[in-house]
Each structure stands twice: as C-alpha cells, then as structure tokens.
Amino acid sequence: MLTDSLGANLDKLARQIPVWAEELGFQATGITEAETGRHGARLQEWLDSGMNGEMNYMADHGSKRYRPDELLPGTRRVISVRMDYMPSPDSPARTLNDPEKAYISRYTLGRDYHKLVRKRLAQLAKRIDDALEGHNHRAFVDSAPVLERALAQRAGLGWFGKNTMLIHPKAGSFFFLGEIFTSAPLPVSEPFETEHCGSCSACLDVCPTDAFDGPHRLDARRCISYLTIELKGSIPEELRSKMGNRVFGCDDCQLVCPWNKFSRPTDKDDFQARHNLDNSELAELFLWTEAEFLKRTEGSAIRRTGYEGWLRNLAVGLGNAPSTIPVIEALKKRADHPSELVREHVQWALRRHGITN
C-alpha cells in the first residue's frame, strides 16, 4: 500500500510539474530517465574528429557529460524545460541584408538568459522539493557538463534537426533549455524519436562558411558562432569574407528552417533587444571604448567575447562592408590599436577596401 501511495504521488507530481513550469514562464516540460542513449557515443565521435576546435571543455569531465547519475550521484530522472526567446517584433533579415549593420545572434540581444532561466528553474525545483520530501533536486542551465539537447529529445521536447538544433513542430528552435536532476523515480515522457526534416537541406545549404560536414555533423571550427565567440585568436582568413556582417553568433541555419515559422515571439522583457543592438551600424559599435562596451553589454552574453574579441569581429564585418566614408574612417581610427589581434584584422579589412600602409 505504501508503494502504491508513493506511485500515486509521483504520478500526481509529474502532472503538476508542467503546470508549475508554465506559471514560471516555461513553454514546455518533459521527464526522462537519467541517461542519454546513443548521444554519448555521438559526442565522443565528434570530439575524436577534432570538430570541437578550441572548446576543450566539451571533452572535460569524461562520461559525466552524458551520464547524469555520474555527474550527480543518485539521479534517476531529468526534468527538461523549454523557454522561448525570439524578440518581438523582430526582423533578422533586415539587418542581415544591410552590410553596414551589425548582425548579433537573436539569443543575445537582451539580458544573459542564464540568470533568468536559472532563477525560474530554482523556483520550480523548490516547489518540487516541497511537494516530495526525501529526494534531491538540482537545477542546471548551461552551468555544468550536461548534454541538454539529448536529454530534451528523450524528454519529448523535440527532435535533432540536420543543423544539430533541437526542433519542436509547434515552436521551431528559438528556445533555451534547462534541467532539473532528481532522485525521484517520476514517470517519464515519450521521447521524440521521429525526425521531421525529411529531404529538406535548407540549413545545410545556407551556411555561409560551409560548416556542416553533412546532416547532424557541425564542424565548429568553421561555424561563425564558434569563430566570433569561442575562438580567442585570429579568425582564419579564408573564412573572414564569408562571415559578412555577423559579429556575434549566427542564426542563418535557424532562420531558413521551415519549422521556425511556428516560433512564437517572447513576451519577456529580458529577451528584448537592448541598446539598439538589433539595428546598429558596424562603424558605430567599432568606435565604442572599452568602458562603453562594458556598460552596454552588462548582463549580456556578448561579454563572453571580451572587448578585444568584439573589435576583432567588428573589424571583419567592416572589411565585408561597402567602402563608405564611415566604414573607412572607423577602421583607420583602430589601425594602431594596442592589440596585435585587433590590428591584424583591421589591416585585413583596410586591404579589402584597397587601402594599404
């Protein structure tokens, strides 16, 4: 009878968790067992190929990344949640098609999502903890070695698209994920086993730098998101002209995905564009001082690239821009920048405009 009572409580809690999650601003919730199936082997294959580039942290912690019970002993289930982030109103194409504008990935136009999602997820974990004593619960938001897309797929939140993004048929792919590891043996959701990409290859074909080595195989070393965020040194010259005006991240493979016509704009103020970053001139951003950069990116994921990386990325964008007076003058003002990395990219950009020392 005690076992039956516990089972009934777990069933009731599993039905209640999505209700609480929705109240806290999450759009979907699923529960899966504490294992990632075939995804662990796929991760290791990708790492062995070297496609992770300088992202050595992807190889750290070994199997803990794809075995939740090793990362947090006693974990029996993982609760996966989704939070949509597409700003509203938004017109990515408008910025991408204006070569003097700076394109910044949609996920980082507002405040850094980690704090918002983590706070809401901690509140959800607290409600679960209050409802079910004697079990451990811990929330993660891209803050630990967690194979979150794999867990979300197994929790029924979407399938892996050919661009490696998780896609949901009613929400597209513009969303964040978070997880709660729990020792409670909650009933699990149906995994999303069927891929609905069919013969479509739009995401693979549109990639400016040809970063896809085939469906579901992304070579990060060629990906603009990697080049502008993760890479700390010089951007390979053969890729610079392909980057266009994308100065922090890239959304091309998502923007062309037919399923993203179902993406719903967020109503959260935190994810709305700040400081006009969805419609700024490359030359204007390039002339920010370091103090201005730190002030205007406070609480933003853009901070990850640092001021030097910011100027490096913008120099590449300016090198790909039309040879207008504002573009040329902005580059000339940084030609003697104290950073060798910045100077190198500025000189490349000036040569693109026919200007040599």
C-alpha positions in Angstrom: 0.0 0.0 0.0 2.9 2.3 0.8 4.4 1.7 -2.6 1.0 2.3 -4.3 0.7 5.6 -2.4 4.2 6.7 -3.4 3.4 5.8 -7.0 0.2 7.8 -7.0 2.1 10.8 -5.5 4.7 10.6 -8.2 2.1 10.4 -11.0 0.3 13.4 -9.5 3.6 15.4 -9.2 4.5 14.5 -12.8 1.2 16.1 -13.9 1.7 19.1 -11.7 5.2 19.9 -12.7 4.3 21.2 -16.2 1.6 23.4 -14.6 4.1 25.0 -12.3 6.6 25.3 -15.1 4.1 27.2 -17.2 3.3 29.5 -14.3 7.0 30.3 -14.1 7.3 31.2 -17.8 8.4 27.9 -19.4 6.6 26.8 -22.6 7.2 23.0 -22.3 8.3 20.4 -19.9 9.3 16.7 -20.2 10.8 14.0 -18.0 13.3 11.4 -19.0 15.4 8.7 -17.4 18.9 9.7 -16.4 20.7 8.5 -19.5 21.3 9.9 -23.0 21.3 6.7 -25.1 23.2 6.9 -28.4 24.0 10.6 -27.9 27.0 9.9 -25.7 28.7 7.8 -28.4 27.9 10.5 -31.0 29.5 13.2 -28.8 32.7 11.1 -28.4 32.9 10.5 -32.1 32.6 14.3 -32.7 35.3 15.0 -30.2 37.6 12.4 -31.7 37.2 14.1 -35.1 38.5 17.4 -33.6 35.5 19.3 -34.7 35.2 21.0 -31.3 38.2 23.2 -32.1 39.4 25.0 -29.0 36.3 24.0 -27.0 38.3 21.7 -24.8 35.7 21.9 -22.1 33.5 19.7 -24.2 35.8 16.9 -23.5 36.3 17.6 -19.8 34.5 15.5 -17.2 34.5 12.5 -19.5 31.3 10.4 -19.3 29.8 12.7 -16.7 28.5 14.9 -19.6 26.3 12.2 -20.9 25.6 10.1 -17.8 23.7 12.3 -15.3 23.9 9.8 -12.5 27.7 10.2 -12.6 27.6 14.0 -12.5 25.1 13.9 -9.6 25.1 10.5 -7.9 21.6 9.3 -7.2 20.0 11.0 -10.1 17.2 8.8 -11.5 15.2 11.3 -13.7 15.9 14.6 -15.5 13.2 17.2 -15.9 13.8 19.2 -19.1 12.2 22.6 -19.7 11.9 25.0 -22.7 11.8 28.8 -22.7 11.3 30.7 -26.0 13.5 33.7 -26.6 12.7 35.2 -30.1 12.4 39.0 -29.5 9.2 40.7 -30.7 8.9 42.5 -33.0 12.0 41.3 -34.9 13.2 41.3 -38.5 16.6 39.5 -38.7 16.6 39.6 -42.5 16.5 43.4 -42.4 19.8 43.5 -40.5 21.5 40.7 -42.4 20.7 42.3 -45.7 22.2 45.6 -44.7 26.0 45.1 -45.0 26.7 48.3 -42.9 24.7 46.9 -39.9 26.0 44.5 -37.3 24.2 41.2 -37.0 24.1 39.8 -33.5 22.5 36.4 -32.8 19.0 36.7 -31.5 19.6 34.8 -28.3 22.0 37.5 -27.0 20.2 40.8 -27.9 18.7 41.0 -24.4 20.0 40.0 -21.0 22.0 36.9 -20.4 19.5 34.1 -20.3 21.4 32.1 -17.7 20.2 34.3 -14.8 16.6 34.4 -15.7 16.2 30.7 -16.6 18.3 29.6 -13.6 16.1 31.7 -11.2 12.9 30.3 -12.6 14.2 26.8 -12.6 15.3 27.1 -9.0 11.8 28.2 -8.1 10.4 25.1 -9.9 12.9 22.8 -8.1 11.8 24.4 -4.7 8.2 23.6 -5.5 9.1 20.0 -6.3 11.2 19.7 -3.2 8.3 21.0 -1.0 5.9 18.5 -2.6 8.2 15.5 -2.4 10.4 15.2 0.7 13.2 12.8 0.9 14.6 13.3 -2.6 17.3 15.5 -4.0 16.7 18.0 -6.8 19.3 20.2 -8.6 18.8 22.7 -11.4 21.2 23.3 -14.3 21.2 26.0 -17.0 24.2 25.5 -19.2 26.2 25.6 -16.0 27.6 22.1 -15.8 28.6 19.4 -18.3 25.1 18.4 -19.3 24.1 17.0 -22.7 20.9 19.1 -22.6 19.6 18.7 -26.1 20.0 14.9 -25.8 18.0 14.9 -22.6 15.4 17.3 -24.0 14.9 15.0 -27.0 14.5 12.0 -24.8 12.0 14.0 -22.7 9.9 14.7 -25.7 10.8 18.4 -26.3 11.8 17.9 -30.0 14.0 16.2 -32.5 17.5 16.8 -33.7 17.5 18.8 -36.9 20.1 18.4 -39.6 21.7 21.6 -38.2 22.1 19.9 -34.8 19.5 22.2 -33.2 16.5 20.8 -31.3 13.3 21.4 -33.2 9.7 21.2 -32.0 6.9 21.1 -34.6 4.9 23.8 -32.8 7.8 26.0 -31.6 10.7 25.8 -34.0 14.2 26.1 -32.4 14.5 29.6 -31.0 14.4 28.5 -27.3 16.6 27.9 -24.3 16.8 24.6 -22.3 17.2 23.9 -18.6 17.2 20.8 -16.5 16.4 19.6 -13.0 18.2 16.4 -11.9 16.1 14.5 -9.4 16.4 11.3 -7.4 12.7 10.8 -7.6 11.6 8.0 -9.9 8.9 10.1 -11.7 7.0 8.6 -14.7 8.8 9.6 -17.9 7.5 11.3 -21.1 7.5 9.8 -24.5 10.8 10.6 -26.3 10.7 12.5 -29.7 12.1 9.7 -31.8 10.9 10.8 -35.3 12.8 13.4 -37.3 10.6 15.7 -39.4 13.2 17.3 -41.6 12.6 14.9 -44.5 14.6 15.8 -47.6 14.9 19.4 -46.6 18.6 20.6 -46.5 18.0 24.4 -46.3 20.0 24.7 -43.1 23.0 22.9 -44.6 22.9 24.8 -47.9 22.6 28.3 -46.4 25.6 28.1 -44.0 27.9 31.0 -45.0 31.1 29.1 -44.1 30.1 25.6 -45.1 30.4 24.4 -41.5 28.3 21.3 -41.9 30.1 18.1 -42.8 26.7 16.5 -43.6 23.4 16.2 -41.7 23.8 16.3 -37.9 27.6 17.0 -38.3 28.7 20.5 -37.5 32.4 21.4 -37.7 32.6 24.1 -35.1 36.0 25.3 -36.5 34.1 26.7 -39.4 31.0 27.9 -37.6 30.5 31.6 -37.3 29.2 31.2 -33.7 32.4 29.5 -32.8 34.6 31.9 -34.7 33.0 35.0 -33.1 32.5 33.7 -29.5 34.6 30.7 -28.7 37.8 31.3 -30.7 40.2 33.5 -28.9 42.8 34.1 -31.5 42.9 35.1 -35.2 40.0 34.2 -37.4 41.2 32.1 -40.4 41.5 34.5 -43.4 39.7 32.1 -45.8 36.6 32.4 -43.6 36.5 36.1 -42.9 35.0 37.2 -46.2 32.2 34.6 -45.8 31.2 35.9 -42.4 29.5 39.0 -43.8 28.2 41.3 -41.1 27.7 38.6 -38.5 29.7 39.8 -35.5 28.4 37.7 -32.6 27.0 34.4 -33.4 24.9 33.3 -36.4 21.3 32.3 -36.9 21.2 31.5 -40.6 20.6 27.8 -40.2 17.6 28.6 -37.9 16.2 31.5 -39.9 15.8 29.3 -43.1 14.3 26.4 -41.2 10.6 25.9 -42.3 9.7 24.9 -38.8 10.6 28.3 -37.4 7.5 29.8 -38.9 6.0 28.4 -35.8 8.4 30.2 -33.4 6.5 32.4 -31.1 7.9 35.8 -30.1 8.6 36.1 -26.4 6.8 38.5 -24.1 9.7 38.6 -21.6 11.3 42.0 -21.3 14.6 40.4 -20.5 14.9 38.9 -24.0 14.0 42.1 -25.9 16.8 43.9 -27.7 18.7 46.4 -25.6 20.9 49.4 -26.7 19.5 49.1 -30.3 21.7 46.1 -30.8 19.3 44.7 -33.3 19.8 47.7 -35.6 23.3 49.2 -35.1 25.9 50.3 -37.5 29.1 48.3 -37.6 31.2 51.6 -37.6 29.2 52.9 -34.5 29.9 49.8 -32.5 33.5 49.6 -33.6 34.1 53.0 -32.0 32.9 52.1 -28.6 35.5 52.5 -25.9 36.1 49.6 -23.6 34.2 51.4 -20.9 31.2 51.8 -23.3 31.5 48.1 -24.2 31.4 47.0 -20.6 28.5 49.3 -19.8 26.3 48.4 -22.8 26.9 44.7 -22.5 26.4 44.5 -18.8 24.3 41.4 -18.1 24.7 40.3 -21.7 26.2 37.1 -23.2 28.2 39.4 -25.5 30.6 39.9 -22.7 31.9 36.3 -23.4 33.9 37.5 -26.4 35.6 40.3 -24.5 36.4 43.8 -25.8 39.3 42.6 -27.9 37.3 39.9 -29.5 34.4 42.4 -30.1 36.7 44.7 -32.0 38.2 41.7 -33.9 34.7 40.6 -35.0 33.6 44.1 -36.0 36.8 44.6 -38.0 35.9 41.6 -40.1 32.3 42.9 -40.5 33.7 46.3 -41.6 36.1 44.6 -44.0 33.0 43.0 -45.7 31.0 46.3 -45.7 30.8 48.7 -48.6 33.7 51.2 -48.9 31.8 54.2 -47.4 33.4 57.1 -45.5 32.1 56.0 -42.1 33.4 52.4 -42.7 36.9 53.5 -43.8 37.3 56.2 -41.1 36.3 53.8 -38.3 38.9 51.3 -39.5 41.6 53.9 -39.7 40.9 55.0 -36.1 41.8 51.5 -34.9 44.7 50.9 -37.2 47.2 51.5 -34.4 45.2 49.7 -31.7 47.5 48.3 -28.9 46.1 44.8 -29.5 48.0 42.9 -32.2 44.9 40.7 -32.7 42.8 43.8 -33.4 45.5 45.4 -35.6 45.8 42.3 -37.8 42.1 42.2 -38.5 41.9 46.0 -39.1 44.7 45.8 -41.6 43.0 42.9 -43.4 39.8 45.0 -43.5 41.6 48.0 -44.9 43.2 45.9 -47.6 39.7 44.7 -48.6 38.9 48.4 -49.3 42.1 48.9 -51.3 44.0 50.7 -48.5 47.5 49.7 -47.6 50.1 51.3 -45.4 
